[in-house]
Each structure stands twice: as structure tokens, then as C-alpha cells.
């Protein structure tokens, strides 16, 4: 990149003066910095938000670093579609996957058979695949052993006799072609009490007796810990789920040592070894990094320093990430929403469109909106900021519009009689009089953003949602509180800050 690229961007950003341009200057500088970082970015390893995937992601990260290639692990990125789309877009370079998921979900309907067919289909997308890692982690249905005995359940087909038993399946299993929709049709099941939930929460539901069973992976440590009976797939619905590593084909040219390191994992992990690693995290309380490092040292002879960050370092990082999400999205929303609110107040017909569109955006579920952003912006901070920006619009637009239209016409007529033109009147009379309403809208958006930003962790944006997700996965209340308490304190601080700001931006007479 030419040396003067950053200064050129800054000169362009200075085209107009004032606070909005200062914000745009900061955004331009951030984009220039991002572009430079992308040129030499480390190999990005992704993982799904379940323990086995995260352990394998840590193992791959340690292997690649040991080969002398910088690598970072973007953990807990959600389900298959998020990881797959991120791989296609280049937001990540590597992630562990399973052959059954590739054939039944990623290439559903193509009826791929065998590794050669899988390799050919992936190559057409610019993706390469390792040989199997050595274990098959297939889907299965696990049922509480006492209920299985009481109802005579041994096979999946036996569930046809017990349509009233409550089951809780993971959200991804509820939607996948190789999950509940296909299983129900294939076996002719008519279970009347089935609900979707987080996979880790489903296990807790089984333990508490709220549900009879759930979908399991055959390497899950919880199967033995919670004394579940794995029902026999007597009609052979589930395909093989051999663990493999998917990586971008261009990685071989960009970082050949990384590809060689990935291939060192082929055939090195059997079912018992993977189940033991899962148990070490889920049941023994060890960290994912510690378990991955122990495997690298004992099985591959690699000493990897993968110690987890301490509490204060984690808190500092998540706080910085969370503040970035909230402040940037809120600042952008203010710059856009206030002019929209003013225009809506000036033109009643336009108000119906503006308030209607921003209102519809507000009704979109926050998680869905985050996922909608991925095809446009990939994963990470940018899509989360865009989603939060969209969520911030309605309160600011609505309160700006409401504050302006509530001004008594006689006051506007008096200003006009004094010869104050429309533009000066807006800044000298109308906006100051509507300031209290506008600040209330901004405060509402800010508080909503603080809470909604926790979902950004699902697409790799970090923030306080990261320890919350990890705590849910590991059933660790302390980790959940590590994210929940700072988020609540930040929301209170934001609310208090805006209450104080009224003393600065709203005249004493209007406050009374």
C-alpha cells in the first residue's frame, strides 16, 4: 500500500468541517488500518459454539503457530452456516467440520458419496479438505435411562409409541436436513412436545427432568455423566460424521506451512481420545486451551503456550470490544436518525414512511438481523455495528420527530416574526426546545445497544457476550456473571450519563 494512502484518506474525510466529519475521519482511519491489517493478517481459525469444535480450533491454532505461522482462534461463531459462509468470504481460513454435515447440510440435495465426491464439491467452491482426523462424531438421540426402561425404548423407531414424551433439540438440529425434520419424516415420528433450545441447556433440561431426551453427539461426555441411553439408529438415517478440517484452497499458496501443520492432525484423534478431551473441559473444569495444549504435547510432541487470559485482561478486552460496538453504532445512528427525524417533522407524508421503515426494522429479531448482515459484511465487528446501528434508529427518529412537532406553533410564529429564517430557527429554537425528547431517544437507543451488543459474540464481534456464551456452554455461573454484570453496570452508567447530560444540553426552564 502506498505510504500516502492514509493521508489521502484523511484529506478526503476533511472535505467538510464539524463534528460529523470528525467522526467520519475516525471511521476512515479505522478502515485504512483494517485494510493494512488484512494484508498481513494471521491465519484465522474458526470454531462452532460447542466444546469439541472449540478444542479442535485451539489444537489447530497451536499447530499452525508451532509451524511459525501467526494464527488466531475466532471461537464460538455459531452454527454451520455462519462458519461456512465466513470460510467462503475469507473471514476465516480454517475450521473443523464433519463429513455428514458437509453432505447433509452444506451440499444438501447433491447426494455426495465418499471423500472423493466431497473433495470435488468443495474444490468447486475454492475450499480444500483434510483427510479424516480419526473419529466419527455422529448425531444420535439420547434419552434418560429411567424413561427408556419404563417405556421400553431401545431404538429410534420405538419413539413412535411415545408421542407425548417431551424432547428438547438443539436449534441447529431443529432446522437441518440431517436433523429433526429429516429424522421425523424418515421414521414417521409424531412427537407432540418438541422444542428447540441451546445444546448445552438441553443437557441441563435432561438433568433437571424437564425433558426426556435430546440430540447428542457420540463423543459427548454428558452421555455417561447424565446416564443417557443412546437410541439405536435402526434404520440408519444418520450418515457418518467423520471429523475433517476445511480450509481455503488459497491458503496453500499464502501459508504452505499452515497447511502442512493442519495435515499433521489427520488420523491422530480416535473416539476415546476426543471423548476424554470433551470430558476434561465439560466435567473436570479445565479450560479449552489447557486441554488442547495437553493433547499437542502428549500426542504430537509440541509444547504450545495456550494459557487462557486472566480475569482483568479478559475484562479489559471484552469492555473495549463492547464499547466499540455501542459507541460507533450509536454515533452513526445519531448522525442519520436526527436528520431523518427533522425531515419527518417537516414533511408529514415522509414521516409515515420514515417511522414505518424504522419501526419494521425494530421488529426484526436481533439474532436474525445479525445473521442477515453476514452475507453482506462477513463476521466480526462490522456486521454487529451495522445491525446495532439499524436498531438504534427508531427511538432517535421517533423522539426527534415527536419533540419537534410538539413545539407550540405560536413560538415558531414568533421566531418567524423576528426574521429568523428556517435553518437558523431549527438550530437556535426548535432543536434546543426538543432537546429533552431527543436525548431521551438517544438514551433509549444506547441502553438497548448495550444489551443487544452481547449477541455480537455469536458472529465473532467479542464484547460481554463472549464470557456469557462460554459460561452457558460450561455451566459456569461465574463466567456468565463476568459478562452479565459489566453489561448491566454499563447500561446503568449510560443511563446516568444521559441524565446528567440533560443539565448541559437542556435549558433549566425546559427541565422544569
Buried (B, 14 or more C-beta within 10 A) or exposed (E): EEEEEBEEBEEEBEEEEEEEBEBBBEBBBBEBEEEEEEEEEBBBBBBBBBBBBBBBBBBBBBBBBBBEBEBBBBBBBBBBBBBBBBBBBBBBBBBBBBBBBBBBBBBBEEEBEEBEBBBEBBEEBEBBBBBBBBBBBBBBBBBBEEBBEEBEBBBBBBBEEBEEBBBBBBBBBBBBEBBBEBBBEBBEBEBEEBEBBBBBBBBBBBBEEEBBBBBBBBBBBBBEEBEBBBBBBEEEBBBEBBBBBBBBBEBEEEBEEBBBBBBBBBEBBBBEBBBBBBBBBBEEEBBBBBBBBBBBEEEBEBEBEBEEEEEEEBBEBBBEBBBBBBEBBBBBBBBBBBEBBBBBBBEEEEBEEBBEBBEEBBEBEBBEBBBBBBEEBBBBBBBBBBBBBBBBBBBBBBBBBBBBBEBEEEEBEEBEEEEBEEEEBBEEBBBBBBBBBBBBBBBBBBBBBBBBBBBBBBBBBBBBBBBBBBBBBBBBEEBBBBBBEBBBEBBEEBBEEBEEBBEEBBEEEBEE
